[in-house]
Amino acid sequence: MKHVARRRFGQHFLTDPVIIGAIVDAIAPAAGDAMVEIGPGLAALTQPLVERLGQLTVIELDRDLAARLRGHGQLSVIESDVLKVDFGAVARQLGAQKLRVVGNLPYNISTPILFHLLDHVAAVQDQHFMLQKEVIDRMVARPSTADYGRLSVMLQWRYAMENVLFVPPESFDPPPRVDSAIVRMQPLAEPPQIDVKRFGELVQVAFSQRRKILRNTLGRWLDEQGYSGDFELQRRAEEVPVSEYVALAQITQA
């Protein structure tokens, strides 16, 4: 029986064999890699991945799809909401120091998934995700551009990222109403030492009113922290490089 895409799960199934091949080549799976696929769906990526890997762990919320996947002898199926999965525990179960994480992420919850994985980044070797192109543009954006924002800063302090492949709507069934792309995310080998919760609060305040200069937003927050340094507040949030946000967080947490 054909599986009908479920809107509540944000399901769009990849069907273009040329695009699938290009994605697998970009991921470059190797035999023995400890890889986890989020949202395998109808196994369009799953099958070519497992053929190269030998064994693959998949996370699937849809119980009908999970039941189908359990019939595959080379797959270990975690039937769960990915936001509830402890990736560190998965790595330990697989006997791996680091996981390679891949997936066609549901576009309606892609940002929460990215932040959830950020909490488990110590267990991750690299990540390759299909996302809405607009989201990836924001993830990799540089300062002083329209796409640069909170998501850019909150991911770039911890990952090196690049947009590696464009994926048009007609590559899916049903076609989404947006363009898609593949992003590669590699955790930095020596990330800055910061209080992530405090850093997140700082960045959220900075971008809370993008059109205003930072003196009217972040300036007040810094005053409440007792900060008396010379951080330039006559700028808008999108003009400040990630490194300066990191340095400010390190100073104010001391």
Phi and psi in degrees as a GROMACS rama.xvg file:
@    title "Ramachandran Plot"
@    xaxis  label "Phi"
@    yaxis  label "Psi"
@TYPE xy
-71.3475  135.089  LYS-2
-81.5957  127.284  HIS-3
-90.3829  127.645  VAL-4
-58.0944  135.92  ALA-5
-102.782  119.475  ARG-6
-61.1414  -36.4376  ARG-7
-66.3688  -20.7501  ARG-8
-97.2061  2.50099  PHE-9
62.9299  38.1111  GLY-10
-82.5157  124.656  GLN-11
-138.379  117.857  HIS-12
-94.8526  127.502  PHE-13
-69.763  130.938  LEU-14
-129.922  -15.2018  THR-15
-77.5608  114.259  ASP-16
-65.491  -31.1418  PRO-17
-67.5891  -45.3201  VAL-18
-65.0124  -42.1873  ILE-19
-58.656  -44.9709  ILE-20
-61.7751  -40.633  GLY-21
-66.3528  -37.2196  ALA-22
-66.2017  -45.8221  ILE-23
-62.5683  -39.4844  VAL-24
-63.1016  -38.9947  ASP-25
-65.6072  -37.9254  ALA-26
-70.7164  -36.9724  ILE-27
55.1233  59.2459  ALA-28
-68.3162  144.762  PRO-29
-127.105  148.129  ALA-30
-52.6739  130.177  ALA-31
94.1693  -11.7096  GLY-32
-59.3256  137.568  ASP-33
-85.6679  95.1595  ALA-34
-115.751  143.054  MET-35
-124.866  128.416  VAL-36
-107.083  128.409  GLU-37
-93.5167  127.211  ILE-38
64.8743  59.9613  GLY-39
-66.7753  -22.9233  PRO-40
59.7426  -122.332  GLY-41
-92.4643  15.8785  LEU-42
71.9068  24.7499  ALA-43
-60.1697  -43.2146  ALA-44
-88.1241  -31.9253  LEU-45
-56.5796  -47.6839  THR-46
-63.9721  -51.7491  GLN-47
-64.0115  -29.819  PRO-48
-66.7675  -48.623  LEU-49
-69.1632  -26.2792  VAL-50
-64.1435  -32.1905  GLU-51
-87.3065  -31.0824  ARG-52
-85.4749  -39.5746  LEU-53
96.9393  -37.5812  GLY-54
-149.812  141.844  GLN-55
-145.035  138.399  LEU-56
-99.2858  133.225  THR-57
-124.867  147.97  VAL-58
-115.257  116.686  ILE-59
-135.218  126.538  GLU-60
-84.3844  -36.9011  LEU-61
-67.768  115.208  ASP-62
-66.0288  -31.4502  ARG-63
-67.1667  -43.2332  ASP-64
-67.6332  -39.7154  LEU-65
-60.4075  -39.2947  ALA-66
-64.04  -40.7789  ALA-67
-62.4625  -45.2542  ARG-68
-65.0677  -30.0958  LEU-69
-64.6582  -18.5329  ARG-70
-77.9992  -5.91059  GLY-71
-90.2836  121.682  HIS-72
-67.7531  -15.3657  GLY-73
-105.993  9.90714  GLN-74
-113.422  139.093  LEU-75
-106.213  121.335  SER-76
-104.52  124.732  VAL-77
-104.578  107.594  ILE-78
-88.1832  101.328  GLU-79
-166.544  159.704  SER-80
-70.6495  125.417  ASP-81
-60.0597  -26.169  VAL-82
-69.7229  -10.317  LEU-83
-106.057  1.93933  LYS-84
-87.31  130.345  VAL-85
-90.8932  102.349  ASP-86
-69.2536  -27.2736  PHE-87
-64.1735  -41.5697  GLY-88
-66.2253  -38.2567  ALA-89
-62.0975  -43.3594  VAL-90
-59.7279  -42.5153  ALA-91
-65.1307  -40.4807  ARG-92
-62.7039  -33.5123  GLN-93
-85.8242  -4.39442  LEU-94
68.6146  31.9853  GLY-95
-116.643  144.177  ALA-96
-73.8025  -37.4245  GLN-97
-137.019  149.7  LYS-98
-107.561  146.629  LEU-99
-99.5508  122.895  ARG-100
-113.82  131.273  VAL-101
-135.388  166.291  VAL-102
161.657  157.35  GLY-103
-96.4089  94.9417  ASN-104
-75.3943  140.755  LEU-105
-59.1846  122.895  PRO-106
-64.7789  -25.4258  TYR-107
-74.3597  -16.9582  ASN-108
-132.226  26.6846  ILE-109
-63.9578  -41.8649  SER-110
-65.962  -45.1211  THR-111
-58.4032  -35.4722  PRO-112
-66.1524  -42.6217  ILE-113
-61.0683  -40.8714  LEU-114
-72.3028  -33.5215  PHE-115
-63.7419  -43.2697  HIS-116
-67.3029  -30.812  LEU-117
-60.3421  -33.6789  LEU-118
-68.0845  -21.3121  ASP-119
-113.789  20.7155  HIS-120
-61.5923  -25.4918  VAL-121
-63.261  -19.7878  ALA-122
-99.9907  9.08654  ALA-123
-115.076  131.688  VAL-124
-85.8465  -48.2869  GLN-125
-160.892  166.994  ASP-126
-137.267  136.27  GLN-127
-128.74  118.145  HIS-128
-129.348  142.476  PHE-129
-86.4538  126.133  MET-130
-141.832  167.416  LEU-131
-58.8604  130.774  GLN-132
-55.5393  -36.5725  LYS-133
-60.9487  -36.9416  GLU-134
-68.3627  -43.9162  VAL-135
-64.4218  -37.3273  ILE-136
-57.4434  -38.7128  ASP-137
-71.9322  -37.57  ARG-138
-61.9107  -41.4743  MET-139
-99.7006  4.05771  VAL-140
-62.3397  148.774  ALA-141
-96.3557  158.608  ARG-142
-56.3572  154.276  PRO-143
65.5272  28.958  SER-144
-123.872  160.439  THR-145
-64.5566  -29.3482  ALA-146
-83.4017  -15.0058  ASP-147
-72.5975  124.311  TYR-148
-160.038  -157.297  GLY-149
-58.4774  -43.8018  ARG-150
-62.3057  -40.8898  LEU-151
-56.7981  -50.3672  SER-152
-68.549  -43.0977  VAL-153
-68.9268  -20.8333  MET-154
-100.024  -37.7983  LEU-155
-69.3642  -21.997  GLN-156
-67.9546  -19.3489  TRP-157
-119.167  -20.3386  ARG-158
-127.176  148.849  TYR-159
-92.4861  128.415  ALA-160
-132.49  149.257  MET-161
-150.754  145.959  GLU-162
-82.6378  114.866  ASN-163
-106.556  -14.9055  VAL-164
-162.593  132.702  LEU-165
-87.3702  138.404  PHE-166
-129.273  112.639  VAL-167
-76.21  159.698  PRO-168
-57.5772  -34.0617  PRO-169
-69.7129  -2.58467  GLU-170
-79.3549  -4.91338  SER-171
-119.71  160.945  PHE-172
-135.225  116.157  ASP-173
-73.4056  154.452  PRO-174
-67.788  132.33  PRO-175
-71.8195  166.652  PRO-176
-89.3608  10.7737  ARG-177
-132.827  160.399  VAL-178
-77.8581  152.343  ASP-179
-123.439  170.741  SER-180
-160.028  168.008  ALA-181
-109.49  130.184  ILE-182
-112.536  139.493  VAL-183
-103.938  129.173  ARG-184
-125.766  118.254  MET-185
-118.8  116.246  GLN-186
-56.1925  137.537  PRO-187
-65.9601  137.449  LEU-188
-65.2176  -36.1708  ALA-189
-129.875  76.3211  GLU-190
-70.5023  155.719  PRO-191
-64.4442  148.805  PRO-192
-88.3806  108.541  GLN-193
-139.144  159.845  ILE-194
-80.6219  105.532  ASP-195
-62.4021  -39.4545  VAL-196
-63.081  -43.7473  LYS-197
-67.7152  -40.1294  ARG-198
-60.0075  -44.276  PHE-199
-62.0023  -39.043  GLY-200
-64.969  -44.4765  GLU-201
-58.8664  -47.8464  LEU-202
-67.4648  -39.0804  VAL-203
-62.9154  -43.3458  GLN-204
-63.1345  -43.391  VAL-205
-59.2506  -41.1554  ALA-206
-96.3773  10.5573  PHE-207
-66.4849  -29.3947  SER-208
-139.196  86.3626  GLN-209
-58.1036  -31.779  ARG-210
-78.3886  -15.0626  ARG-211
-93.6336  153.173  LYS-212
-72.8207  157.237  ILE-213
-63.0147  -23.3133  LEU-214
-58.1867  -30.8343  ARG-215
-86.5505  -8.72286  ASN-216
-125.223  -74.9044  THR-217
-65.4676  -31.3094  LEU-218
-58.3623  -41.9466  GLY-219
-66.3028  -41.0617  ARG-220
-63.0784  -41.8446  TRP-221
-65.5048  -37.129  LEU-222
-61.141  -40.5076  ASP-223
-65.5806  -25.995  GLU-224
-85.6756  -4.37621  GLN-225
76.6497  22.5607  GLY-226
-77.745  133.281  TYR-227
-130.613  26.3009  SER-228
-81.433  -167.921  GLY-229
-111.706  32.1186  ASP-230
-60.8938  129.67  PHE-231
-73.8054  109.998  GLU-232
-97.9886  -1.06681  LEU-233
-86.9419  38.4372  GLN-234
-130.505  163.407  ARG-235
-89.9316  159.534  ARG-236
-56.451  -37.4669  ALA-237
-73.8469  -6.13048  GLU-238
-90.0546  -7.69155  GLU-239
-96.0089  122.494  VAL-240
-65.3132  157.205  PRO-241
-56.3368  -41.5987  VAL-242
-59.3194  -33.939  SER-243
-74.1091  -36.2662  GLU-244
-63.574  -41.1412  TYR-245
-62.19  -48.1083  VAL-246
-61.6  -39.3812  ALA-247
-66.5725  -40.1692  LEU-248
-63.6176  -39.1489  ALA-249
-66.2475  -39.2768  GLN-250
-68.0151  -46.1213  ILE-251
-75.0605  -17.0543  THR-252
-89.1358  -11.4054  GLN-253
